Amino acid sequence: MSSQAAIHVMSTTVERMVLHQFTPLHCMQARAMLGWSRERLSQESGVSVAAVQRFEKGDALRDVTRLALAFRLEAEGLVFFPGFAPGRGMNIRGTTPDPMERQDYTLIE
């Protein structure tokens, strides 16, 4: 397997893990920890306020949109595990691949 293919497989695996672990409750809890409004998260992540609201209600969003939210919150040093409130992590920044590199980034909600 080429190194480019290995990077793609690793990114895909990490993305799947993030999509499974990052929940609507995590999003609300993370915003509260940071003191961010939905509007601030929207500005910081590039995701529309309406999409943030839909996600926090439990509605489905495109994977790229959820990754953009998780990526931005993780950039503030937050980590997400199922069943636990977000925590602060050491050297966690950059674990979730930057969704701007995805081919479907233009579809962000």
C-alpha positions in Angstrom: 0.0 0.0 0.0 1.4 3.4 -0.9 1.9 6.0 1.8 -0.8 8.2 0.2 -3.3 5.2 0.4 -2.3 4.5 4.0 -2.9 8.1 4.9 -6.3 8.0 3.3 -7.2 4.8 5.1 -6.0 6.3 8.4 -8.0 9.5 7.9 -11.1 7.5 7.0 -10.7 5.4 10.1 -10.2 8.5 12.3 -13.1 10.2 10.7 -15.4 7.2 11.4 -14.3 7.2 15.0 -15.0 10.9 15.4 -18.4 10.6 13.8 -19.2 7.8 16.2 -17.9 9.5 19.3 -18.9 13.2 18.8 -22.6 13.6 19.8 -25.1 16.4 19.9 -24.8 16.5 23.7 -21.0 16.8 23.4 -21.5 19.8 21.1 -23.7 21.5 23.7 -21.4 20.6 26.6 -18.3 21.8 24.7 -20.0 25.1 23.8 -20.8 25.6 27.5 -17.3 24.8 28.6 -15.9 27.3 26.1 -18.6 29.9 26.8 -19.5 29.9 23.1 -22.9 30.6 21.7 -24.2 28.7 18.6 -23.3 31.8 16.7 -19.7 31.8 17.9 -19.4 28.1 17.0 -20.8 28.9 13.6 -18.3 31.6 13.0 -15.4 29.5 14.2 -16.3 26.3 12.3 -17.9 27.6 9.1 -21.0 25.6 9.9 -24.3 27.5 9.7 -26.1 28.4 12.9 -29.2 26.5 11.6 -27.0 23.3 11.2 -25.6 23.7 14.7 -29.1 23.9 16.0 -30.3 20.9 14.0 -27.3 18.9 15.2 -27.9 19.8 18.9 -31.5 18.7 18.5 -30.4 15.3 17.2 -31.1 15.8 13.6 -28.8 14.3 11.0 -26.1 16.4 9.3 -23.6 15.5 6.6 -20.5 13.9 7.8 -18.3 16.8 6.6 -20.4 19.2 8.7 -20.1 17.1 11.9 -16.4 16.7 11.3 -16.1 20.5 10.9 -17.7 21.0 14.3 -15.6 18.3 16.0 -12.4 19.6 14.4 -13.0 23.2 15.6 -13.9 22.2 19.2 -10.9 19.8 19.3 -8.7 22.7 18.2 -9.6 24.3 21.6 -8.1 21.2 23.3 -11.4 19.3 23.9 -11.7 15.5 23.6 -14.8 13.4 23.1 -15.7 9.9 24.3 -19.1 8.2 24.2 -20.9 8.5 27.6 -18.6 11.2 29.0 -18.7 14.9 29.0 -16.0 16.6 26.9 -12.6 16.8 28.6 -9.4 18.7 28.1 -6.7 16.7 26.4 -3.0 17.1 26.1 -1.7 17.2 22.5 -5.1 16.3 21.1 -5.2 19.1 18.6 -5.0 17.8 15.1 -6.3 14.3 15.8 -9.4 14.9 13.6 -8.4 15.5 10.1 -9.1 19.0 8.8 -12.4 18.7 6.9 -11.3 21.5 4.5 -9.1 18.8 2.8 -12.2 16.6 2.0 -13.6 16.7 -1.5 -17.1 17.2 -0.1 -16.1 20.3 2.0 -18.1 22.6 -0.3 -21.2 20.7 0.9 -20.8 21.9 4.5 -24.1 22.9 5.9 
